[in-house]
Amino acid sequence: MSALDVQVAERLAVVRDRIQRAGGTDVTVLPVTKTFGIDACWAAVHAGCTAVGENYAQEVVGKFAALEHSFGVHFIGQLQTNKVRLLAPIVTVYETVDRQSLIRELAHRVPGATVLVQVAALAEPGKGGCLLDDTPALVAAAQEAGLSVRGLMTVGPTTGGPEAARAGFRAVRQLLDRLG
């Protein structure tokens, strides 16, 4: 076991303990390995994670294209439609689906792809995601295109503190509950 394996396992244990103390029983930790080498991915897997998150298409291709790996790769960055072709053989979950053009490209290049629809809960400028009111139609479009919609995703606000974050997450959760 490498020093990196030990370090990641220790940090992950702290995170899992905090989740458990907060009452989290159905939480999956997705370590983000952007800008780290493949050793960090393997350290996360050795610590019990089944997938990693990546933000940058070119980095995903460079890191994973020629590598046999037994773990999932979630794409968590803003996704351009012209990058789907490159990511198709590597990515297992697309977490930032936020527009019709991306749905069409995913359905064409990765039929049945597992996706999360990204919601701009508080409509912050510069953040990706569809508006809350547009989400039901986008979810329906993704399902009609044959994509497997696993749920919704949002990024918490950078201002407003914990209360603003709670409001955004609550709004997305309520929408998810309405969508069934």
N, C-alpha and C positions, 0 to 999 in steps of 0.2 A: 504494500500500500504506500503510495507516494505521499509526500508532505502536502501536496495539493488535495489529494483524496481526504486526508485527515482534516485539513482546514475546512473544506466544503462540508464534510460530514458533521463537524462540530457546529458550524453556522446553521446548517439545515436543522439540526436537532434543536437549536435555540428557537428558530422560526416555528417549527412544529409544536414546540412546547407553548409558545405564545398563542398559537392558533387554538390549541386545546384548552388553555386557560380562558380564552375568550369565548369558549363554547362552540368552537368550530368542529363539526363532526363530519361534514361532507365537503372538505376543502382539499383541493389538489394543488400542490406547490409546483409552479412552473418556473424553474430557474432561467433567467435571461442570460444568455452567453454571448451576446453581441460584443464584439471587439476582443473577445477572449479566444484562445486557440482551442483546438479539438480536445486537448487534455482537460480543460474545464468541463466540457460536455461529458466526457467519460467519468470525471470525478463526481458530477451530479448523478449520473447513472449508478455508479458504485455506491452512492449514498442513498439509493432507493428511489430516485426519480425515474419516471418512465418516458419523459419528454423534456425538451428544452425549447426556449423561445428565442427567436432571432428577428432582428429588425431590418436588416439590409440584404436585398436580393443578391447582390454581387458577392457579399460575404458568405451567404448560404451556399451559393454555387461553389465558391472557392474552398469552403470548408468541408462540404459533404458530397460533392458530385462523384468523386472517385473513391469514396470511403464506404465500406460496408458497415452499417451500424444497425443496432437492434432497438433503437429508441426513436420516439416520435420527434418531429421537428415542427413546431408551430410558428407560423409567420405572424408576427405581431406588429409589424411596421406598416406605414401607409403603403399600399400596394398599387403600382401602376399596371395597367392592363398589359403593357408590352413586356412585363417581367414574368407573367404567369407561365409562359412557355418554358422559361428557364427553371422555374421552381417546381413545375409539375411532377418531375420524377423524384423529388426530394421531400417536399412539404407534406405533412399529414393532416394539418389543420390550418385553415386560413382564418385568422381572428379579426380581420379588419375589413370585412365586406361592407361597403357603405354606398354602393351605387349600382344602377342597372348595367352599365357597361362592363363592370367587373364581374357581375353575375353571369352575363353572356359569355365572357371570355373563359371564366372558370368552367362553366357548363360545357363549353366547346373543347377545352384543353384537358380538363380533369373531371369527366362525368362522374357524378355522385360524390364530389368532394365534400369533406366535412368542413363546415364554416360556422363562424359566429358573425352575427350582424352587429356592426359597430354603431353605437348610438351616441350622438352628441347631446348628452343629457341636459347640459346647461347652455348649449349653443355657444360655447366659447370660441372666439375668433382664433383661427390657426390650428384648431384641433379637428381631426377627422371625425367622421361619423355622420349618419343621417339624423335628421331632426326626429324628436319623439313622435310627432304626428305622422311622419312619413314611414316610420318603421314597420307597421303592420303590412303595408303594401309591398315593401321591400322583402320582408320575410316571405310573403306569399309568392312573390316573383322568384325568389331563390328556390322555394320548394317546387314551384311549377317547372322550373328549369332542371329539376332533378338533383339539386344539391341537397345535402343532408345538413339541415340547420340545427346545430346542437344547442344554440341559445343566443343570448345577447351579450355584448361587451361594451364597456364604457371606460373612459379614462377620467379619473377624478380631476377636479379643478385645481389649478395651481395657485389660486387666490381664494380668500374667504374662509380658510381654516376648516376644521373638522365638520362644522355644521353645514357648510356648503357642500362638502364631499358627501355627507350623509344624505342631504337632499337629492343630490344627483343620483347616487346609488339607489336610494329609495324609489325615485321616479322610474328608473330602469327596471327595478324588481317588480314594481306594480304593473308596468307594461308587460313584462314577461308573464306574470300571473294571468293577465287578461288574455294574452295570446294563447295560453294553455301550454 
